[in-house]
Amino acid sequence: MLPNWVRGGSTTPRSSKSPKSPTKQRVKDYIEQICMSEENVYDMAVTQEFVNFINENGGNVPAEVAHQLIKRVTPTRYQHSLRASKILDVLVQKCGYPMHYQVATVPFLRAMTDFDFYQGQIVKNSVLNYNMFLLHMWYNTWADNPRVRDDFVNVKSFHDAVQARGIRFPPEDPATVAKLNAMYNVQTPQEEAKLERLIKKVKFNSFLSKGDKHDMHLAQKLIEELLAERDA
């Protein structure tokens, strides 16, 4: 079994398909509680509890969050989908690279930018409008940071695809932009090493969960690097 410090949380392998998975159930409970509430998601104490749960457990928890949110951010049910998109906004701001890595996948971005709901050049669906607001901010902030932009090329691709359709993006929120811009601006060698280690752990868990031969080879290389760094 892999050491806890490598996985960044529980050493239990991901089993998102199992209804008995405690991680899956906890994530589902948090998302449903927030989406079903009448309160504003940003004002809810449970939202911060959800953030803490993700950050404290790490490992494959962000992947499970993305797996469950992807079914909700597509605007099929307006009220619940809009709240899911607002949860996504909070998590991207407060959970950093582990969540960025998960939401920058093609399936997730495709769910966010479902072109079937577009009408002309203006996004008239409020959920999609909010998703376009998020995509535009991500594109202009963390996804374009030189430190990590190679990991988030899908954000640029989807942003360009939306732009090519002549769809106008909502204006950015300056306060959120400033916060997102600062996420990868490390100031010291210690901070740089910590970020590099986090990135490797996130990628390691991702490769390990996929399980094919190529990904397992990449996971092996990363675990060797992490072990060498720990023992240095």
ZISUL-V64917 format. One line per field, one symbol per residue. ss: DSSP state (A for helix, B for strand, O for the rest). psi: psi as a letter, one per 40 degrees, with the letter a starting at -180 (. if undefined). burial: 1 if it has 16 or more other C-alpha atoms within 10 Angstrom, else 0. A space follows every 50 residues. Layout:
ss->???
psi->???
burial->???
This chain:
ss->OOOAAAAOOOOOOOOOOOOOOAAAAAAAAAAAAAAAOOOOAAAOAAAAAA AAAAAAAOOOAAAAAAAAAOOOOOOOOAAAAAAAAAAAAAAAAAAOAAAA AAAOOAAAAAAAOOAAAOBOOBOOOAAAAAAAAAAAAAAAOAAAOOOOAA AAAAAAAAAAAAAAOOOOOOOOOAAAAAAAAOOOOOOOAAAAAAAAAAAA AAAAAAAAAAOOAAAAAAAAAAAAAAAAAAAO
psi->iiidddeebiehihfdeheehddddddddddddddeieihddehdddddd dddddddbbeddddddddddedehgdhddddddddddddddddeeadddd ddeeidddddddfheeeihaehhehddddddddddddddebdeehddedd efddddddddddddeehhiiiihddddddddedegididddddddddddd ddddddddddeidddddddddddddddddde.
burial->00000111111001010000001100100110011000001000001101 10111011111111111111011110010111111111111111111111 11111001101110000100001000111111111111111111100110 11111101100100001111000000100110010000000000101111 11111111100000110010011001000000
